[in-house]
């Protein structure tokens, strides 16, 4: 797995987006199975349709050139690729630098970056095109274009048309418990405050967890606003999940 701890400065705050745990990992491709890095568990999402996100981009280059990426390819710093923690492999993304307005298209072939507030690691060429190489990081918006259709004739790439760049519903996960009664007690407490609450059960490495989730938000923007409020109210480890 190619990682990068590049760039300097204090990154701006952003939301933490993760998806609901799948009931079984046995039938998934290796790149779609849940994985852990530095004690954090990540669950790749099954589809990128409608995916859009804002956050901080970083890049990785010569040190990792020629190494294996998460999908088994050899990392080429001059190719237009990127690493993302949860998006499906080989999906194409439009990445826009919000500082200068430049945009480019990259293909996801790796996992990362595993640094708080960073949402995407760009290849050297992609970062250079967007003007990210010099500063090391930049605020960006990423939008899923879909999978490239190489069967079409013509110079302009074609992608599967997506319905929306901001689809829900989303919830905010407050915490995970191994004791069922504790989870339901907290869910009952939070139900009136956030409109709805559920307890989602799931297994991780043979241990059953009870995950408390609140709210029901139609867009990532609404869920992001709710997350900020929830963290302020005493739940700093909360994060967004797709329902």
N, C-alpha and C positions, 0 to 999 in steps of 0.2 A: 504494500500500500504506500503510495507516494504521499508524503505530508510536506507541509511548508510552514515554517514559523517565521516568515519574512515580514518585513515592513515594520515601521516604528510609529510611535505616537499612541495616544489613547483613542480607541475607536469609539464612534458614536453609538448610543444604545440602539438596539433593534430587538425584535421579537424572536422567540425561540419556537420554531415550528417543527413539530414532529407528528407522526401519524399513528393511528390506532394500531395496536398489536394484532397481528394475524393469529388465528387460532392454531395454525399448523405451519411449520417451516419445511416440512418434509418434501412437499411437491414444488417448492420454489426453486428458481435458478439460484446458484450460489450468490450472485450479485444482488439478489432480491431478498436474501435472508437477513434477519436482524443480526447486528454485530455490535461489539463493544470496543471503545477506544478510551483510554484513560478513565475507566470507570463509568463512562457514559454509554447508554444503550441507544442505538439508532435503528429505526425500522424503515427501510426503503418503501416508497409508496408504489402501488401497482400501476398507476397511470399518471402521466404528466398533463393530461387534458385540463385546460383552464388554469394552469399553474402560473402564478406571478408572485414575485417577492422583491422587496427592497432591502438592501443591507450593504455591507462592506465587502469589496472584492480585493483579493491579493493575487500574487502570481508566483509561479515556480519555474526554474530554468535549468541552467547547466548542471547543477549538482545532481539533478534527477534524470537528466537526459540519458536515454538508453536503459533505464530501469523498467521493471514491469509495473503496469498500472493495475487497478483493481479488477478490470475486466479481462486481464491477461495480455493486453497489447503492450508494445514497447513504447514508453513515453518519448514523444518527439516534441521538443520544445518549439519547433518551427511549424508544427501543425496547429490547426485551429480547434483546440480541445479545452476541456475544463474538468475540474473535480467538484462534485457536489455530494453532500452527505446522504441525501435520501432520494433524489430523482432517479428514474430508471436509466440504465445505461443506453447509450447511443441516441438518446433524445437530443434534438437540436434546440438551442436556446438563443434568443435575441438578447444581447447584453448591451445596456446603454449606460454610459458614464454620465452620471447626473451633474458632474462638475463642468463638463465641456460639451455635452450633447452628442458625443460620438457613439456610434452603435456598430456592433458586429455580430456575427453568428458563430457559435461554437457547438461542438458535440461533446456530450458528457461521456467520459471513459474512465473516470477515476473517482475515488471517495476522498472527501476532505472539503474545506479546511477545518481542522479540529481546534480552532482558536475562537474564543467567545466573540460573538458579533460579526464574524466573517461568514458569508454565505456561499462564496464561490472562490475557487482557486483557478486562475486563468493560465494557459500556457504562455510562454514568453511572447510568441507572435501575436496572440490575441491581446495580451496586456499592452504590447507596443502599439497596436492599432488603436486601442482605446485611450492611450496616454496614461497608462497606469505604471509603466516600468519605472519612471523617474521617482514619483512619490512613494511607490511601493504598495499603496492601497488607495482605493477610491470608492465613494458611494455609487452604487449601481442599482438598476432595476433589471431583473431577469424575467423573461417571458417565454414560456414553452411554445415552440413552433410545431413540434411533432417530429415524426421520423421522415427523413428525406426519401423521396421517391425517385430512385435512380433509373426507373424504367421510362420516365418521361423524356421526350426529345426536346432539346432546346438548352440554351446556355443558362437560363435563370433557374435556380433550384426550386423545386416544388415540395411543399410539406402538407401533411394532413391538416385540414382546416379545423381550428379549435373554436368552440362555442364562446368561451369567456375566459378572461385572464384573472377572474376573481370569483371562484365558485366555492360554495359551502355545502352543507353546514359544517361549522367548526365548534369545538368545545375547548375549555381550558381544563387541563388536568392539574388538580391541586396537590395530590400526593398518592402514594401507593403503600398499602398496608399488607402485612401477612396475617393480621388478626381481623377476621371478617366483621366482628362487632364494632371495632374502632372505625372502620371505613364507613359503615352505615350510620354510625353516630355522627360523624362529620358531615356526611351527605345530607342528613336531615337538618343539621344546623345551618347549612349553606343554601338549602333549597329556596327559602323565602328571599334571601338576599340576592340571589342571582337568577331567579325565575325557574330554574330547573336544575336538578342534580341527579346523577346516576352513579352506580358502582359497576365498573366493568371488570370482570374476572378474567384472569389469564395466567398461563404458566411460563416461568422463566427458569431454565436449568433445573427442572424438577420441583421448583418452589411455586406455590400458588400465591398470586398477588391480587389484591382488591384495589382497583384504581378509582379514585374519587374524581369525577369530572362535573363541571358546572357550566351553565349557560347553553345557548344554542344560537350561533351567530351566522348570518347568511353570507358574510364576506370575511376575508382575512383582515381587512382594515378594521371592521367592528370587533373581531376577536382580538386584534392587537391592542386596541384601546381598552378592552376589558382586561386583558392580561396586565397592562400597566396598573390599572386600579386594583386588581387582585394582589399583585406583588406589593403594592403600597399598603394593603390591608393586612399584611403579615404572612403572605405565602410566597416568598422570594424564589422558591424552586419550581414554581408553576410553569407550564408551557402549553402551547396550542396543539391540539390534535384534530385530525379530520374525523368526523363522526362516521 
